[in-house]
Amino acid sequence: MTSLEKILLSNGPMLSGELARRLSIDRRISVNAASQQVTRSASIPRINGFFKSSQSVCYLPSQIQDDSLVRFVVDAMYEHGRKYWYTINAIKMHGGVISRTFLECYTNYPVEPLKSHLPFDQVLSSFIRNHILVYNWDEYSFSPRFSSTITNPFFHRNIELLKHSVLENFRSLAKNTGLISFNSGELFAEFGKFRWGIKGVCPISGLQDKGRSAFLLGDVLLGRPFYERDVYFFVEKLRHVQSFQRASRIFPILLVDDLHRDALTYLKKNGIVIGFIKELFGEKYADVLRQLLDILNNAGASLKTNPNKYLDLIRELKKYNEGLANNIRGTLFEFLVGHMHNTNCQSLELGREVITDTGRHDMDVLAVYHDKVVIAECKARKSMVDDDMAIEWLNRKIPAFRSWLERQDTLKNKPQMFEYWSTSGFTEGAAKLLRDAVSAHRYTVAIFGPTELRKRAIEMKNKKLKESLDDYFLKPEV
């Protein structure tokens, strides 16, 4: 082991300047000579291009596994590469994966050309080139070459649906109270070359400037406590747009459910309106949202410990927030299908993401029994599953899932069953394709339309489940 590797092993990842300083002390050589050794070392991986004075982060491959590299890079960028820090902090605070739309909101990079500012695409390209991030189907996530963080795409995608619903609800509230003009109110709109969760013309008389209306600009943060650094992006975006000549007056608001005291103080100090979910929409709305976040965060375990909880939540959503209920209808249908497997299976997962040579693929429901493994596709749509959807599932998804199963020691020898569940049924062509797909290669295919769904619900003898299926997912039989 070289001297450089010993220093990194003892102290963790570090900037090249600090590594050279420690090497100079250890070897009793000049800092300049030590810097040259650091620069010339081919055995030490490094991350370049983000830090002041052309410094790089030096680390050992083993430091990827315990995420000490992630923690160090976040702090190093904050101190020595702040303009890049916003990216890595936004992804870290969202569990290692985030959609492009929300990342544009949670960083302070312009989404359209703006003089003297690094554009969003250029900054994100730097992260991808350095193997810090990967970009897949509109999502950015930490690269396996940078972090061993296990992401939860099921939770991530659903929390973004919740954020979208909160923004929609706030837009309606803002219009109805006159906070924004009734013919304005755009979600994920550009203003001042930057992306915002909501933008609207604000006609409040006290904010008008020589006859010009102000603008309401807002973003939303949900799902966990947020701290002072987590809200810097919002204040910085505002500073940029207010620095322009003849800048419009702004009504800034950040929608949140849980905010640490230091973040609250910082936002108030900078004149930001804080829109607490409970205060805006009421205690019942906030309580239902908290319950939903709780069951989404660990869906499989929630079904195992309290399988009826999501059914109670469906009733609450239908009563107090039907718009949100409609937005996450697909997710709640996955819970229902998982519930139907939950009674007899040994383990259950919802929204399991697997990575194969053909990319990332989501298993809506993964149920492991003592004598088989079941992977279910769930569609809660108004339209039937058609031929194209059936072909996509048969020719792309099933081969990917089988490839993944072959690499799992505890699963590869179990018989495989692939199920397709649809609240609206299947076209004649799709049903034929799926029924004809019974394979001699140790797996079977089954389809479940409205009739099969009702039959399964009756067999379970669960009154709440049957009622939710008929009232929420299926049209009642005549």
Secondary structure, 3 states (H helix, E strand, C coil): CCHHHHHHHHHCCEEHHHHHHHHHHHHCCCHHHHHHHHHHCCCCCEECCCCHHHCCEECCCHHHHCCHHHHHHHHHHHHHCHHHHHHHHHHHCCCCEEEHHHHHHHCCCCCCCCCCCCCHHHHHHHHHHCCCEEEECCEEEECCCCCCCCCCHHHHHHHHHHHHHHHHHHHHHHHHCCCCCCCCCEEEEEECCEEEEEEEEECCHHHCECCECEEEEEEEECCCCECHHHHHHHHHHHHHHHCCCCCCCEEEEEEECCECHHHHHHHHHCCCEEEEHHHHHCHHHHHHHHHHHHHHHCHHHHHHHCCCHHHHHHHHHHHHCHHHHHHCHHHHHHHHHHHHHHCCCCEEEEEEEEEECCEEEEEEEEEECCCCEEEEEEECCCCCECHHHHHHHHHHHHHHHHHHHHCCCCCCCCCEEEEEEECCCECHHHHHHHHCCCCCCCEEEEEECHHHHHHHHHHHCCHHHHHHHHHHHCCCCC
